[in-house]
Amino acid sequence: MTTPPRAARPGLLLVAAAAASFLLSLIQSIPVPVLPQIAAQLGADATTVGWVSTATLLAASACTPLLGRLGHVLGVKPVFVATLVVTLAGSVLAATVHDIGWLIVARVLQGTSFALFPLGISLLRHELPPSKLTHSMAVVASTLGVGGGVALVASGLLTQGDADYRRIFWLCVAMSAVALALALTLPRRAGAGGRVDFVGAAVLSAGLVSLLLPISQGHTWGWGSARVLLLFAAAVVILVGFYFLERRTAAPLVSVEMLRHRPILVTNLAAMSVGFAMFALQLATSYFVQSPAAYTGFGFSATVLETSLVFLLPGAAASVVIGPLAGVLVGKLGPRVVLALACGIGALGMASLTFLHDNKVETIAAFVVASCAIAMAYASMPALLVSHVKPAETGIANSVNSIMRTVGGTIGSALVITILAGQTKHVGAAALPTENAFRISYALGAVVFAIGAALVLFFLASDRPAAKHRAPAAAPELVEA
């Protein structure tokens, strides 16, 4: 006896997808401010503890495209749930181990969470009516920026007074459990079937790892070191090889035609710009406000707790409000206009931080403006992608877009760290970044934001998709989970 189809509940779908996206952003950012505490409490050196962030990044680049494709072949819900189970296991492991090696293993498991965003967007596109889709995607996408902001605030609150760093991972456990419980209530839609290009997935993973590893470790290894240069060369060779491999594959992991389609290409480059600017903004501001004003002549001598509550929390709170509003704007103005507007506003916010950072009010205000711009940009990109790809390509298109954000964020973080470490003045035994180092970091973020706006304005003529990319596919029948 077959179970009758069960209709999806739009509100529950939205909450489940938003919770998962919030979780992955939380996992990505939450250990960054407390890496020195992790090193001290586990007795690890700075180079080794850096892998707490790098391992997650590499696992994400390897898993996200493959899981996005598996969601199409097997059905989104089972892959979504399995990913959350692995993420929960990684979070529990991270919260309980007392060894840096096992913590890095846990962060690899947590890295699979990056696939939750493209899977969530696929879920929304297959289950929601067109009238609800744009707004829902905007809300889910904006939680990426919110999660990053909340992560920085939570780190300060949970680890004040040199408290046990494992508290931050217990927060990840709780959030993973909530997201998993929500995911289990979702309806199940049969997958489309077909082949999974495991060879292509392996080649793409190797190329991305070869690219991201030297970017994330370059400031430690030395940008001119042999292994950095060899890995960059390997990345170029492997990724070019992947392109030609996919052209010859009957069922490719990523459609070459989709990658070359101008709206998709421009959206991915814009995603890279926004990812770069977001990490440059958050990292530079965290260091800037903690600069000891008595010795440097700038900054606010903020503690980690003050940094979280006074300087970072307003931006995270504003982003929560902006997400749904951005969804309304996307529906009225179109995602192209909203994305260009967001990048323009972000450029103004970071330009303001470049020159106006002498008091708390102007620093917080500019940070809020830039944070809201990031939330708007994230909210618009899924709608722009969905309007130009077939339903079957939704997962992989958003997976590639997520990777581009990750690449941009990695480059942004690496450059800011390099700039701050390269321009210092000695105060006693300590080498502190100069004010000019922060100006350069903020100005760089503003320029990259402006480049994103220019790409969207000059290379995307309109939001109207090409006919061959907008034809909807017939939806498979819903089955009871």
KENU-922659 format. One line per field, with one value per residue (C-alpha): residue number from 1; residue in three letters; x negated, y negated, z. Coordinates in steps of 0.2 Angstrom, whole numbers. Example, Ala and Ser with C-alpha at 12.3 -4.5 7.8 and 13.67 -1.06 7.14 Angstrom:
2
seq <- (1; 2) $
type <- (Ala; Ser) $
east <- (-62; -68) $
north <- (22; 5) $
up <- (39; 36) $
% end
This chain:
481
seq <- (1; 2; 3; 4; 5; 6; 7; 8; 9; 10; 11; 12; 13; 14; 15; 16; 17; 18; 19; 20; 21; 22; 23; 24; 25; 26; 27; 28; 29; 30; 31; 32; 33; 34; 35; 36; 37; 38; 39; 40; 41; 42; 43; 44; 45; 46; 47; 48; 49; 50; 51; 52; 53; 54; 55; 56; 57; 58; 59; 60; 61; 62; 63; 64; 65; 66; 67; 68; 69; 70; 71; 72; 73; 74; 75; 76; 77; 78; 79; 80; 81; 82; 83; 84; 85; 86; 87; 88; 89; 90; 91; 92; 93; 94; 95; 96; 97; 98; 99; 100; 101; 102; 103; 104; 105; 106; 107; 108; 109; 110; 111; 112; 113; 114; 115; 116; 117; 118; 119; 120; 121; 122; 123; 124; 125; 126; 127; 128; 129; 130; 131; 132; 133; 134; 135; 136; 137; 138; 139; 140; 141; 142; 143; 144; 145; 146; 147; 148; 149; 150; 151; 152; 153; 154; 155; 156; 157; 158; 159; 160; 161; 162; 163; 164; 165; 166; 167; 168; 169; 170; 171; 172; 173; 174; 175; 176; 177; 178; 179; 180; 181; 182; 183; 184; 185; 186; 187; 188; 189; 190; 191; 192; 193; 194; 195; 196; 197; 198; 199; 200; 201; 202; 203; 204; 205; 206; 207; 208; 209; 210; 211; 212; 213; 214; 215; 216; 217; 218; 219; 220; 221; 222; 223; 224; 225; 226; 227; 228; 229; 230; 231; 232; 233; 234; 235; 236; 237; 238; 239; 240; 241; 242; 243; 244; 245; 246; 247; 248; 249; 250; 251; 252; 253; 254; 255; 256; 257; 258; 259; 260; 261; 262; 263; 264; 265; 266; 267; 268; 269; 270; 271; 272; 273; 274; 275; 276; 277; 278; 279; 280; 281; 282; 283; 284; 285; 286; 287; 288; 289; 290; 291; 292; 293; 294; 295; 296; 297; 298; 299; 300; 301; 302; 303; 304; 305; 306; 307; 308; 309; 310; 311; 312; 313; 314; 315; 316; 317; 318; 319; 320; 321; 322; 323; 324; 325; 326; 327; 328; 329; 330; 331; 332; 333; 334; 335; 336; 337; 338; 339; 340; 341; 342; 343; 344; 345; 346; 347; 348; 349; 350; 351; 352; 353; 354; 355; 356; 357; 358; 359; 360; 361; 362; 363; 364; 365; 366; 367; 368; 369; 370; 371; 372; 373; 374; 375; 376; 377; 378; 379; 380; 381; 382; 383; 384; 385; 386; 387; 388; 389; 390; 391; 392; 393; 394; 395; 396; 397; 398; 399; 400; 401; 402; 403; 404; 405; 406; 407; 408; 409; 410; 411; 412; 413; 414; 415; 416; 417; 418; 419; 420; 421; 422; 423; 424; 425; 426; 427; 428; 429; 430; 431; 432; 433; 434; 435; 436; 437; 438; 439; 440; 441; 442; 443; 444; 445; 446; 447; 448; 449; 450; 451; 452; 453; 454; 455; 456; 457; 458; 459; 460; 461; 462; 463; 464; 465; 466; 467; 468; 469; 470; 471; 472; 473; 474; 475; 476; 477; 478; 479; 480; 481) $
type <- (Met; Thr; Thr; Pro; Pro; Arg; Ala; Ala; Arg; Pro; Gly; Leu; Leu; Leu; Val; Ala; Ala; Ala; Ala; Ala; Ser; Phe; Leu; Leu; Ser; Leu; Ile; Gln; Ser; Ile; Pro; Val; Pro; Val; Leu; Pro; Gln; Ile; Ala; Ala; Gln; Leu; Gly; Ala; Asp; Ala; Thr; Thr; Val; Gly; Trp; Val; Ser; Thr; Ala; Thr; Leu; Leu; Ala; Ala; Ser; Ala; Cys; Thr; Pro; Leu; Leu; Gly; Arg; Leu; Gly; His; Val; Leu; Gly; Val; Lys; Pro; Val; Phe; Val; Ala; Thr; Leu; Val; Val; Thr; Leu; Ala; Gly; Ser; Val; Leu; Ala; Ala; Thr; Val; His; Asp; Ile; Gly; Trp; Leu; Ile; Val; Ala; Arg; Val; Leu; Gln; Gly; Thr; Ser; Phe; Ala; Leu; Phe; Pro; Leu; Gly; Ile; Ser; Leu; Leu; Arg; His; Glu; Leu; Pro; Pro; Ser; Lys; Leu; Thr; His; Ser; Met; Ala; Val; Val; Ala; Ser; Thr; Leu; Gly; Val; Gly; Gly; Gly; Val; Ala; Leu; Val; Ala; Ser; Gly; Leu; Leu; Thr; Gln; Gly; Asp; Ala; Asp; Tyr; Arg; Arg; Ile; Phe; Trp; Leu; Cys; Val; Ala; Met; Ser; Ala; Val; Ala; Leu; Ala; Leu; Ala; Leu; Thr; Leu; Pro; Arg; Arg; Ala; Gly; Ala; Gly; Gly; Arg; Val; Asp; Phe; Val; Gly; Ala; Ala; Val; Leu; Ser; Ala; Gly; Leu; Val; Ser; Leu; Leu; Leu; Pro; Ile; Ser; Gln; Gly; His; Thr; Trp; Gly; Trp; Gly; Ser; Ala; Arg; Val; Leu; Leu; Leu; Phe; Ala; Ala; Ala; Val; Val; Ile; Leu; Val; Gly; Phe; Tyr; Phe; Leu; Glu; Arg; Arg; Thr; Ala; Ala; Pro; Leu; Val; Ser; Val; Glu; Met; Leu; Arg; His; Arg; Pro; Ile; Leu; Val; Thr; Asn; Leu; Ala; Ala; Met; Ser; Val; Gly; Phe; Ala; Met; Phe; Ala; Leu; Gln; Leu; Ala; Thr; Ser; Tyr; Phe; Val; Gln; Ser; Pro; Ala; Ala; Tyr; Thr; Gly; Phe; Gly; Phe; Ser; Ala; Thr; Val; Leu; Glu; Thr; Ser; Leu; Val; Phe; Leu; Leu; Pro; Gly; Ala; Ala; Ala; Ser; Val; Val; Ile; Gly; Pro; Leu; Ala; Gly; Val; Leu; Val; Gly; Lys; Leu; Gly; Pro; Arg; Val; Val; Leu; Ala; Leu; Ala; Cys; Gly; Ile; Gly; Ala; Leu; Gly; Met; Ala; Ser; Leu; Thr; Phe; Leu; His; Asp; Asn; Lys; Val; Glu; Thr; Ile; Ala; Ala; Phe; Val; Val; Ala; Ser; Cys; Ala; Ile; Ala; Met; Ala; Tyr; Ala; Ser; Met; Pro; Ala; Leu; Leu; Val; Ser; His; Val; Lys; Pro; Ala; Glu; Thr; Gly; Ile; Ala; Asn; Ser; Val; Asn; Ser; Ile; Met; Arg; Thr; Val; Gly; Gly; Thr; Ile; Gly; Ser; Ala; Leu; Val; Ile; Thr; Ile; Leu; Ala; Gly; Gln; Thr; Lys; His; Val; Gly; Ala; Ala; Ala; Leu; Pro; Thr; Glu; Asn; Ala; Phe; Arg; Ile; Ser; Tyr; Ala; Leu; Gly; Ala; Val; Val; Phe; Ala; Ile; Gly; Ala; Ala; Leu; Val; Leu; Phe; Phe; Leu; Ala; Ser; Asp; Arg; Pro; Ala; Ala; Lys; His; Arg; Ala; Pro; Ala; Ala; Ala; Pro; Glu; Leu; Val; Glu; Ala) $
east <- (0; -8; -8; 1; -9; -11; -12; -27; -24; -32; -35; -44; -54; -60; -65; -74; -84; -88; -93; -105; -113; -115; -124; -136; -141; -142; -154; -165; -168; -166; -184; -193; -193; -199; -213; -226; -216; -214; -233; -237; -224; -230; -248; -249; -259; -251; -255; -246; -231; -229; -223; -207; -201; -210; -204; -186; -189; -197; -183; -170; -178; -180; -162; -151; -149; -148; -134; -125; -125; -120; -105; -98; -102; -96; -84; -88; -81; -91; -107; -102; -99; -115; -125; -118; -122; -140; -140; -133; -146; -160; -153; -152; -169; -176; -167; -174; -192; -208; -220; -224; -224; -207; -200; -207; -198; -182; -183; -185; -168; -161; -166; -153; -140; -145; -134; -119; -116; -115; -105; -93; -90; -87; -74; -65; -65; -57; -44; -38; -27; -35; -26; -35; -52; -61; -58; -62; -78; -83; -79; -89; -104; -105; -107; -125; -130; -120; -128; -146; -142; -134; -149; -160; -149; -146; -165; -168; -154; -158; -177; -178; -191; -201; -186; -187; -186; -175; -160; -160; -158; -145; -135; -138; -131; -115; -113; -116; -104; -90; -94; -93; -77; -69; -76; -68; -51; -53; -44; -54; -55; -61; -78; -79; -92; -106; -125; -136; -153; -164; -180; -175; -172; -189; -198; -188; -192; -210; -211; -201; -212; -228; -221; -214; -228; -242; -230; -226; -244; -254; -257; -264; -274; -280; -271; -287; -290; -292; -277; -266; -271; -270; -252; -247; -254; -245; -229; -230; -234; -221; -207; -210; -210; -194; -186; -191; -186; -169; -167; -170; -159; -141; -134; -146; -147; -146; -139; -153; -139; -132; -149; -152; -134; -137; -124; -131; -149; -146; -136; -150; -163; -152; -150; -169; -170; -157; -166; -182; -174; -165; -180; -191; -178; -176; -194; -201; -187; -190; -209; -206; -195; -206; -221; -228; -225; -238; -252; -246; -236; -221; -208; -198; -208; -192; -192; -186; -169; -168; -173; -158; -145; -149; -156; -151; -133; -125; -130; -124; -107; -104; -108; -94; -82; -89; -87; -68; -68; -81; -69; -55; -67; -73; -54; -51; -68; -75; -91; -103; -98; -99; -116; -123; -115; -122; -140; -139; -133; -146; -160; -154; -153; -171; -177; -170; -180; -195; -195; -182; -186; -192; -176; -165; -149; -156; -166; -150; -139; -150; -152; -133; -131; -144; -136; -119; -126; -133; -116; -108; -121; -119; -100; -100; -112; -102; -87; -99; -106; -89; -82; -96; -98; -86; -79; -90; -105; -100; -110; -127; -125; -123; -137; -149; -143; -147; -164; -167; -162; -174; -188; -185; -184; -200; -209; -202; -207; -225; -228; -222; -233; -247; -245; -243; -258; -268; -265; -269; -278; -286; -279; -291; -292; -276; -274; -257; -249; -250; -235; -239; -238; -220; -217; -224; -213; -197; -201; -205; -188; -179; -188; -183; -165; -165; -172; -158; -145; -154; -153; -135; -130; -140; -140; -122; -110; -94; -87; -77; -84; -88; -74; -85; -89; -72; -62; -55; -57; -42; -42; -44; -30; -31; -33; -31; -48) $
north <- (0; -16; -32; -46; -62; -74; -93; -103; -116; -132; -139; -124; -122; -140; -138; -121; -128; -145; -135; -124; -139; -148; -133; -132; -150; -148; -133; -142; -158; -153; -147; -161; -173; -160; -151; -158; -151; -134; -134; -139; -126; -112; -116; -118; -130; -143; -134; -118; -127; -136; -120; -121; -133; -126; -109; -114; -125; -110; -98; -110; -113; -94; -89; -103; -100; -81; -83; -95; -83; -68; -79; -79; -61; -53; -66; -82; -76; -61; -70; -85; -74; -64; -80; -86; -69; -70; -89; -84; -70; -82; -95; -83; -77; -95; -98; -83; -80; -86; -84; -95; -81; -75; -93; -94; -78; -85; -101; -90; -82; -99; -105; -95; -107; -119; -109; -113; -129; -123; -108; -120; -131; -116; -110; -127; -128; -110; -113; -131; -140; -154; -167; -162; -156; -173; -179; -162; -161; -178; -175; -158; -166; -181; -170; -166; -184; -183; -167; -174; -189; -179; -167; -182; -188; -171; -167; -183; -179; -160; -162; -178; -176; -163; -150; -133; -135; -119; -130; -137; -119; -114; -129; -120; -104; -112; -121; -105; -95; -109; -109; -90; -89; -102; -92; -76; -84; -88; -79; -68; -70; -56; -59; -61; -47; -46; -45; -54; -60; -54; -56; -74; -77; -70; -80; -96; -93; -91; -107; -117; -110; -114; -132; -135; -127; -139; -154; -150; -145; -157; -169; -155; -146; -161; -167; -164; -147; -132; -123; -138; -140; -122; -121; -136; -128; -112; -121; -129; -112; -102; -115; -117; -98; -97; -109; -99; -83; -89; -94; -75; -68; -62; -66; -79; -85; -103; -108; -118; -127; -133; -139; -148; -156; -175; -177; -162; -168; -185; -180; -168; -182; -194; -180; -179; -198; -198; -184; -193; -209; -200; -192; -207; -218; -206; -202; -219; -227; -213; -218; -236; -239; -229; -239; -247; -266; -271; -263; -264; -281; -272; -259; -257; -245; -233; -217; -201; -203; -222; -218; -206; -215; -233; -233; -217; -213; -228; -222; -205; -211; -223; -209; -199; -213; -216; -198; -198; -216; -211; -197; -210; -221; -206; -203; -221; -227; -210; -202; -210; -228; -222; -214; -229; -240; -229; -230; -249; -251; -239; -249; -265; -257; -250; -267; -276; -264; -268; -286; -288; -277; -289; -286; -272; -279; -281; -264; -255; -264; -260; -242; -240; -248; -235; -221; -225; -226; -209; -202; -210; -203; -185; -187; -192; -179; -163; -172; -177; -159; -151; -163; -157; -138; -123; -116; -101; -112; -122; -112; -112; -130; -136; -124; -132; -149; -144; -138; -155; -164; -152; -156; -175; -174; -164; -177; -191; -183; -179; -196; -205; -194; -197; -216; -217; -207; -216; -234; -234; -245; -238; -242; -234; -216; -216; -220; -229; -233; -251; -262; -262; -243; -244; -258; -247; -232; -243; -251; -234; -228; -244; -241; -223; -228; -241; -228; -217; -231; -235; -217; -216; -232; -231; -212; -208; -217; -212; -199; -191; -173; -165; -154; -138; -141; -145; -131; -122; -104; -93; -90; -72; -66; -69; -53; -52; -53) $
up <- (0; -5; 6; -2; -6; 7; 3; 9; 22; 16; 33; 39; 23; 25; 43; 40; 25; 35; 50; 40; 31; 48; 54; 40; 42; 61; 59; 46; 57; 75; 79; 70; 85; 97; 88; 100; 115; 106; 103; 121; 129; 118; 118; 99; 89; 78; 62; 67; 75; 58; 51; 62; 49; 34; 36; 36; 20; 11; 16; 10; -7; -9; -4; -9; -28; -25; -12; -23; -37; -26; -20; -38; -41; -25; -19; -8; 8; 11; 6; 17; 32; 30; 28; 45; 53; 48; 54; 71; 73; 69; 81; 95; 92; 91; 108; 117; 111; 119; 105; 91; 78; 83; 83; 65; 60; 68; 58; 42; 46; 50; 33; 24; 31; 17; 5; 16; 7; -11; -5; 4; -11; -22; -9; -9; -28; -30; -16; -16; -28; -38; -28; -12; -20; -22; -5; 3; -6; 0; 18; 18; 8; 20; 35; 28; 33; 49; 54; 52; 62; 76; 76; 80; 94; 101; 102; 112; 124; 127; 129; 139; 153; 144; 146; 138; 119; 118; 122; 105; 98; 110; 102; 85; 93; 98; 82; 72; 82; 79; 61; 60; 69; 57; 42; 47; 46; 28; 14; 3; -16; -26; -35; -53; -55; -67; -65; -53; -60; -46; -57; -61; -42; -37; -50; -45; -27; -31; -40; -27; -13; -23; -25; -7; 3; -3; -1; 17; 22; 11; 25; 35; 22; 13; -3; -13; -6; -17; -11; -13; -31; -35; -28; -37; -53; -49; -47; -64; -73; -63; -65; -84; -85; -76; -89; -103; -94; -91; -110; -114; -100; -105; -87; -81; -63; -69; -85; -95; -104; -88; -82; -98; -98; -94; -80; -71; -73; -68; -53; -47; -49; -39; -26; -25; -23; -9; 0; -1; 6; 20; 28; 25; 34; 49; 51; 50; 61; 75; 75; 73; 88; 99; 95; 111; 108; 121; 111; 93; 93; 86; 90; 105; 116; 116; 125; 115; 124; 120; 102; 101; 109; 105; 88; 79; 87; 79; 61; 64; 71; 57; 45; 52; 48; 31; 24; 23; 16; 3; -2; -5; -15; -26; -30; -35; -43; -48; -41; -53; -47; -29; -31; -39; -26; -12; -19; -21; -3; 3; -6; 3; 20; 18; 11; 26; 37; 27; 32; 47; 61; 75; 86; 90; 82; 65; 66; 71; 59; 44; 50; 50; 33; 26; 35; 28; 11; 12; 18; 3; -9; -2; -3; -22; -29; -27; -36; -50; -52; -52; -65; -77; -74; -76; -60; -62; -61; -46; -33; -43; -48; -30; -25; -38; -31; -13; -18; -26; -10; -1; -13; -11; 8; 9; -2; 8; 25; 18; 11; 27; 38; 26; 26; 45; 48; 35; 41; 60; 73; 88; 105; 117; 112; 103; 84; 81; 64; 59; 56; 37; 37; 42; 29; 15; 21; 21; 5; -3; 2; -5; -22; -23; -18; -32; -44; -40; -43; -60; -66; -62; -70; -86; -90; -85; -97; -87; -75; -90; -92; -109; -115; -114; -96; -89; -95; -79; -77; -72; -53; -47; -36; -17; -6; 12; 22) $
% end
